[in-house]
Amino acid sequence: MNGGARVRDFVVVTIFPDMFPGPLGYGVVGRGIERGLLALDVRNLRDWAEAPHRQVDDATFGGGAGMVLKPEPLFRAVEAIKAEAPEVGTRVILLDPGGRAFTQKVAEELAGIERLVFICGRYEGVDSRVREKLVDEEISIGDYVLPGGEIPAMAIVETMARLIPGVVGEPESVERESFEDNLLDHPHYTRPAKYRDMDVPGVLLSGHHAEIEAWRRREALARTERHRPDLLAKKSPAPSKTGGLEAKEQ
């Protein structure tokens, strides 16, 4: 380990291992992998399929279009991965549009688990015996259908990697990001202070930290109300000492 940070082990089971690391190889996540703060272990499902053809899919019983991932390779893969480190807490996640919605809160919940195994579905999905007996949880990144679970796996790993100590240089920046406390992030500005007749709000140039914090809070609430009012449904509005609305937990 580096600097006392806990290593997170993300294992991805896919029929397209060459898609990785993809975007995970760049930015703070890529540097976190290089520094050993997290491990991205990509496994080819075909390695657990039977020779000579290494077939991982078959037609669905009952008829219908599309193919289904077979149970045998998936069971063998997950059981072998678990056997590699039986002393480590492992959670097996099937990436599926019918699963629990992935949110920042879910990311924080999963962050306490040492090892996550992601099964990337393809075609019409996986044999339902995989859902019933092999996986611990199904997760979706949105109410839409993608060709497979690889992009959802990347999105989840990138989100969770930012929660690992040391991956993001300034912990405060993570704490201030969108969806913390069910609020979107406040607006950000940088130099120049004036550009094409557009000025940075004066309060941000004032040096008065209390006023800046109050402005940021008001703007975060206003932005959330404008774009994601559903997030505020979990809160009840209360008058703010600074003249705006503050969100108070119910």
C-alpha positions in Angstrom: 0.0 0.0 0.0 1.0 3.6 -0.6 0.7 6.2 2.2 -1.7 4.0 4.2 -4.3 4.1 1.5 -6.4 1.0 1.1 -6.1 -0.8 -2.2 -9.4 -1.5 -3.9 -9.6 -4.5 -6.2 -12.0 -4.2 -9.1 -12.3 -7.4 -11.2 -14.2 -7.2 -14.5 -15.4 -10.4 -16.3 -16.1 -9.7 -19.9 -15.9 -11.2 -23.4 -14.2 -8.0 -24.6 -11.2 -7.6 -22.3 -9.4 -5.3 -24.9 -11.9 -2.6 -24.1 -10.0 -2.0 -20.9 -8.6 0.0 -19.3 -10.0 2.5 -21.9 -10.8 5.8 -20.2 -9.8 4.3 -16.8 -6.2 4.5 -17.9 -6.3 8.3 -17.9 -6.4 11.1 -15.4 -6.5 10.6 -11.6 -7.9 7.0 -12.0 -5.1 6.0 -14.3 -2.5 7.5 -11.9 -4.2 5.7 -9.0 -3.8 2.4 -10.8 -0.1 3.2 -11.6 0.5 4.0 -8.0 -1.1 0.9 -6.7 -4.0 2.7 -4.9 -6.5 0.5 -6.8 -6.2 -2.6 -8.9 -8.1 -3.2 -12.2 -8.1 -6.9 -13.0 -9.8 -7.7 -16.3 -10.7 -11.3 -17.0 -11.7 -12.9 -20.3 -14.9 -15.0 -19.8 -13.8 -17.3 -22.7 -11.0 -18.6 -20.5 -13.6 -20.5 -18.6 -15.5 -21.7 -21.6 -15.1 -25.3 -23.0 -12.7 -26.1 -25.8 -12.4 -26.2 -28.7 -14.8 -23.3 -29.6 -14.9 -21.5 -26.2 -18.6 -20.8 -26.7 -20.0 -18.4 -24.1 -23.5 -17.9 -25.5 -26.4 -20.0 -26.8 -30.0 -19.6 -28.0 -32.7 -18.9 -25.5 -35.1 -21.7 -24.5 -38.7 -21.0 -25.7 -37.5 -19.3 -28.8 -37.0 -15.6 -29.5 -34.3 -13.3 -31.0 -30.8 -12.9 -29.6 -28.4 -15.0 -27.6 -27.9 -15.5 -23.9 -24.7 -15.9 -21.9 -24.3 -19.5 -20.7 -24.2 -20.2 -17.0 -21.2 -22.6 -17.0 -18.4 -20.2 -17.9 -19.8 -17.5 -15.5 -20.0 -19.9 -12.6 -16.5 -21.2 -13.2 -15.1 -17.7 -13.6 -16.6 -16.3 -10.4 -15.8 -19.3 -8.3 -12.2 -19.3 -9.5 -11.9 -15.6 -8.8 -13.3 -16.0 -5.3 -11.0 -19.0 -4.6 -7.9 -16.8 -5.4 -8.5 -14.7 -2.3 -11.0 -16.5 0.0 -10.0 -14.3 2.9 -11.0 -11.1 1.1 -14.5 -9.8 1.3 -15.9 -10.1 -2.3 -19.2 -8.8 -3.8 -20.3 -10.1 -7.2 -22.3 -7.5 -9.2 -24.2 -8.1 -12.4 -24.4 -5.0 -14.6 -28.0 -5.0 -15.9 -30.5 -2.3 -16.8 -33.0 -4.0 -14.4 -30.7 -3.6 -11.4 -30.6 -1.1 -8.6 -29.9 2.4 -9.8 -26.3 3.4 -9.2 -25.9 6.7 -7.3 -23.2 8.4 -5.3 -24.8 6.9 -2.2 -24.5 3.4 -3.6 -20.9 4.1 -4.5 -20.1 5.1 -0.9 -21.9 2.0 0.3 -19.8 -0.3 -2.0 -16.6 1.5 -1.1 -16.5 -0.4 2.1 -16.1 -3.7 0.3 -12.5 -4.9 -0.4 -13.1 -6.6 -3.7 -15.8 -6.1 -6.3 -16.4 -8.5 -9.2 -18.4 -7.1 -12.1 -20.1 -9.4 -14.6 -20.5 -7.6 -18.0 -23.6 -9.0 -19.7 -24.0 -9.1 -23.5 -26.6 -10.0 -26.1 -30.0 -10.6 -24.5 -28.4 -10.9 -21.0 -27.3 -13.8 -18.8 -28.9 -17.1 -17.9 -31.2 -16.4 -15.0 -29.6 -19.0 -12.8 -26.6 -16.6 -12.7 -28.9 -13.9 -11.2 -30.5 -16.3 -8.8 -27.5 -18.2 -7.4 -24.2 -16.5 -8.4 -24.5 -12.7 -8.1 -25.0 -10.7 -4.9 -26.5 -7.7 -6.6 -27.6 -6.2 -9.9 -26.8 -2.6 -10.7 -27.9 -0.3 -13.5 -26.4 3.1 -14.4 -29.6 4.4 -16.0 -32.9 3.6 -17.6 -31.6 2.8 -21.0 -30.1 -0.3 -22.7 -26.5 -0.6 -23.7 -25.0 -3.4 -25.8 -23.1 -4.7 -22.8 -21.9 -4.0 -19.3 -18.4 -2.8 -20.1 -19.2 0.9 -20.1 -21.3 0.7 -16.9 -18.3 -1.1 -15.3 -16.0 1.7 -16.3 -18.4 4.3 -15.0 -18.8 2.6 -11.6 -15.0 2.0 -11.2 -14.2 5.6 -12.1 -16.8 6.9 -9.6 -15.7 4.7 -6.8 -12.0 5.2 -7.5 -12.4 8.9 -6.5 -13.5 7.8 -3.1 -10.3 5.9 -2.4 -7.9 7.9 -0.2 -5.0 9.3 -2.2 -6.5 8.9 -5.7 -7.8 12.5 -5.7 -5.2 14.9 -4.5 -7.5 17.1 -2.5 -10.1 15.2 -0.4 -12.1 18.5 0.0 -12.8 18.5 -3.8 -14.5 15.1 -3.5 -16.6 16.2 -0.6 -17.8 19.3 -2.5 -18.8 17.4 -5.7 -22.3 17.0 -7.0 -24.8 14.7 -5.2 -23.1 15.1 -1.8 -26.0 16.0 0.6 -28.4 15.5 -2.4 -27.3 18.7 -4.0 -25.7 19.4 -7.4 -22.4 21.2 -7.2 -22.2 25.0 -7.2 -20.9 27.0 -10.2 -17.2 27.3 -10.6 -15.1 30.1 -12.2 -11.5 30.7 -13.0 -9.3 33.4 -14.6 -9.9 35.8 -16.3 -12.3 37.6 -14.0 -14.0 39.2 -17.1 -14.5 37.5 -20.4 -16.6 38.8 -23.3 -18.6 41.1 -21.0 -19.2 38.2 -18.6 -18.0 38.8 -15.1 -17.2 36.4 -12.3 -19.6 37.0 -9.4 -18.1 39.7 -7.2 -18.5 37.7 -4.0 -16.0 35.1 -5.2 -13.4 37.9 -5.5 -14.2 39.4 -2.1 -12.0 37.2 0.1 -14.9 36.9 2.6 -15.0 33.1 3.1 -18.3 33.0 5.0 -20.0 35.0 2.3 -18.5 32.8 -0.4 -19.7 29.6 1.4 -23.2 31.1 1.7 -23.3 32.0 -2.0 -22.1 28.6 -3.0 -24.8 27.0 -0.9 -27.5 29.2 -2.4 -26.3 28.5 -5.9 -26.2 24.7 -5.3 -29.7 24.8 -4.1 -30.9 26.9 -7.0 -29.1 24.7 -9.5 -30.6 21.5 -8.0 -34.1 23.0 -7.9 -33.7 24.0 -11.6 -32.2 20.8 -13.0 -32.9 18.0 -10.4 -35.8 18.9 -8.2 -36.2 15.2 -7.4 -33.1 15.4 -5.2 -34.7 18.1 -3.1 -37.8 15.8 -2.5 -35.7 14.2 0.2 -35.3 17.5 2.0 -37.7 20.1 3.4 -36.9 23.8 2.8 -36.1 26.0 5.7 -35.4 29.8 5.7 -31.7 30.6 5.4 -29.9 33.2 7.5 -28.3 34.4 4.3 -31.6 35.2 2.6 -31.9 32.0 0.4 -33.3 28.6 1.0 -31.4 26.0 3.0 -32.1 22.3 2.7 -32.9 20.7 6.0 -33.0 17.0 6.5 -36.5 15.6 7.4 
